[in-house]
Amino acid sequence: MYTLNEYLPIFVGDGLPEKGWDDGMYCLEAEHHDIPFYASALHITPVYLSRVVRQATGRTVVDYINQMLLMEASFLLQTSGLSITQIADRLHFADTPSFSKFFSRLKGVSPKEYRKG
């Protein structure tokens, strides 16, 4: 189990914390895109996690989760031979169109366009 001090760096830290680094995503479980999962791992409520992160950073937990997913997706698109569908599956999106919409909304280009560079 993680403590708040071990987990919070993904939300407030400037660099990559050493704890929790796993397969390109640190302290972020690719299959979990939701606040309750991370709050539960810390043994705190989702409301408390959201409040602490917002007070410390001025940003929401969802912003951080989305940024970590976007970083991992960008990394996989640039460095792997995985198809866009495989990346969507690996990051546990419901389907490829959902992943493409998420990526395009945050990055401003489609995953296909981003991969072409």
Secondary structure by P-SEA (a helix, b strand, c coil): ccccccccccccccccccccccccccccccccccaaaaaaaacccaaaaaaaaaaaccccaaaaaaaaaaaaaaaaaccccccaaaaaaaaccccaaaaaaaaaaaccccaaaaaac
